[in-house]
Amino acid sequence: MTAPSTYGLSTQARNLQWLLTDLVEEVPGVNSVAVVSSDGLLLLSSDPATVGAGDPPAEARPKGPRGASADLATIVSGLGSLTTGAAALMESGSVKQTMVAMEHGSVFVMAISDGSLLGVHATPDCDMSVVAYHMALFVGRAGHVLTPEVRSELRQSMENTS
């Protein structure tokens, strides 16, 4: 996978992109990853900006939200909103993680400390505990770095690559 360009980004933003790329490349079964702001805007995506020479042809790449980061961001934002509303109605506190298992894949959503959300689209045969563990590592490492300034920088970067 080729990561989106990090040229001109701050060290914090580049580190977040590196963590996100590492999550996709190192965790078996992960197809794509997105970080969405508390207001539903895509901040980071595992979608490659361009297809590199060593990448598999389009027909060999996973189907689904990968390649359509806006779709994954929409799903993550919607699930986050729905589960937050459900938790409020049930007076159960804040939502830590949501998992949806489908016939042909799974979607995981995990809260980041600032209200942003980490979303993962994975294969149906992924080891859910391994995916959740690596998501928790990402959240732990990214939560304190995702300041308002970095969020703004990441939004601008995503707008420039659209």
MOSUL-V727273 format. One record per residue. RES is the residue in one letter. SS is DSSP state (~ for helix, > for strand, _ for the rest). PSI is psi in whole degrees, 0 to 359 (999 if undefined). D_CENTER is the distance of its C-alpha to the mean C-alpha in whole Angstrom. Layout:
# MOSUL-V727273
res: [RES | RES]
ss: [SS | SS]
psi: [PSI | PSI]
d_center: [D_CENTER | D_CENTER]
This chain:
# MOSUL-V727273
res: [M | T | A | P | S | T | Y | G | L | S | T | Q | A | R | N | L | Q | W | L | L | T | D | L | V | E | E | V | P | G | V | N | S | V | A | V | V | S | S | D | G | L | L | L | L | S | S | D | P | A | T | V | G | A | G | D | P | P | A | E | A | R | P | K | G | P | R | G | A | S | A | D | L | A | T | I | V | S | G | L | G | S | L | T | T | G | A | A | A | L | M | E | S | G | S | V | K | Q | T | M | V | A | M | E | H | G | S | V | F | V | M | A | I | S | D | G | S | L | L | G | V | H | A | T | P | D | C | D | M | S | V | V | A | Y | H | M | A | L | F | V | G | R | A | G | H | V | L | T | P | E | V | R | S | E | L | R | Q | S | M | E | N | T | S]
ss: [_ | _ | _ | _ | _ | _ | _ | _ | _ | _ | ~ | ~ | ~ | ~ | ~ | ~ | ~ | ~ | ~ | ~ | ~ | ~ | ~ | ~ | ~ | ~ | _ | _ | _ | > | > | > | > | > | > | > | _ | _ | _ | _ | _ | > | > | > | > | _ | _ | _ | _ | _ | _ | _ | _ | _ | _ | _ | _ | ~ | ~ | ~ | _ | _ | _ | _ | _ | _ | _ | _ | ~ | ~ | ~ | ~ | ~ | ~ | ~ | ~ | ~ | ~ | ~ | ~ | ~ | ~ | ~ | ~ | ~ | ~ | ~ | ~ | ~ | _ | _ | _ | _ | _ | _ | _ | > | > | > | > | > | > | _ | _ | > | > | > | > | > | > | > | _ | _ | _ | _ | _ | > | > | > | > | > | > | _ | _ | _ | _ | _ | ~ | ~ | ~ | ~ | ~ | ~ | ~ | ~ | ~ | ~ | ~ | ~ | ~ | ~ | ~ | _ | _ | _ | _ | _ | ~ | ~ | ~ | ~ | ~ | ~ | ~ | ~ | ~ | ~ | ~ | ~ | ~ | ~ | _]
psi: [141 | 125 | 152 | 154 | 136 | 10 | 129 | 357 | 155 | 165 | 318 | 316 | 319 | 320 | 320 | 318 | 320 | 316 | 319 | 314 | 319 | 320 | 316 | 317 | 332 | 340 | 116 | 134 | 351 | 124 | 313 | 160 | 144 | 144 | 127 | 137 | 168 | 338 | 15 | 7 | 140 | 124 | 319 | 146 | 148 | 357 | 131 | 142 | 323 | 159 | 125 | 165 | 328 | 358 | 150 | 159 | 161 | 319 | 343 | 349 | 155 | 146 | 165 | 209 | 336 | 131 | 351 | 66 | 330 | 324 | 313 | 319 | 319 | 316 | 313 | 314 | 316 | 315 | 319 | 315 | 316 | 313 | 327 | 317 | 318 | 317 | 322 | 317 | 326 | 2 | 51 | 12 | 196 | 154 | 129 | 317 | 146 | 140 | 132 | 116 | 125 | 172 | 321 | 23 | 175 | 150 | 131 | 140 | 130 | 137 | 142 | 151 | 330 | 7 | 350 | 166 | 143 | 125 | 140 | 133 | 124 | 167 | 159 | 338 | 13 | 156 | 104 | 325 | 326 | 317 | 312 | 321 | 313 | 329 | 317 | 323 | 315 | 311 | 317 | 323 | 328 | 333 | 316 | 344 | 336 | 66 | 166 | 323 | 316 | 321 | 316 | 317 | 317 | 320 | 313 | 319 | 318 | 322 | 324 | 337 | 353 | 999]
d_center: [15 | 16 | 13 | 14 | 17 | 17 | 20 | 21 | 18 | 19 | 19 | 17 | 14 | 15 | 14 | 11 | 10 | 12 | 10 | 7 | 10 | 12 | 9 | 9 | 13 | 14 | 13 | 15 | 14 | 10 | 10 | 7 | 3 | 2 | 4 | 7 | 10 | 13 | 15 | 12 | 12 | 9 | 9 | 7 | 6 | 7 | 10 | 13 | 15 | 18 | 19 | 21 | 24 | 23 | 20 | 22 | 23 | 21 | 23 | 22 | 18 | 16 | 16 | 14 | 11 | 11 | 13 | 12 | 9 | 11 | 11 | 8 | 8 | 11 | 11 | 8 | 11 | 14 | 13 | 12 | 16 | 18 | 17 | 18 | 21 | 22 | 22 | 24 | 26 | 27 | 27 | 25 | 23 | 19 | 17 | 15 | 13 | 13 | 13 | 15 | 17 | 18 | 21 | 19 | 15 | 13 | 10 | 9 | 8 | 9 | 11 | 11 | 14 | 15 | 14 | 10 | 7 | 4 | 4 | 5 | 8 | 11 | 15 | 17 | 19 | 16 | 17 | 16 | 17 | 16 | 12 | 12 | 14 | 12 | 9 | 12 | 13 | 10 | 10 | 14 | 14 | 12 | 13 | 16 | 15 | 13 | 17 | 18 | 19 | 16 | 14 | 17 | 17 | 13 | 14 | 17 | 16 | 13 | 17 | 19 | 17 | 17]
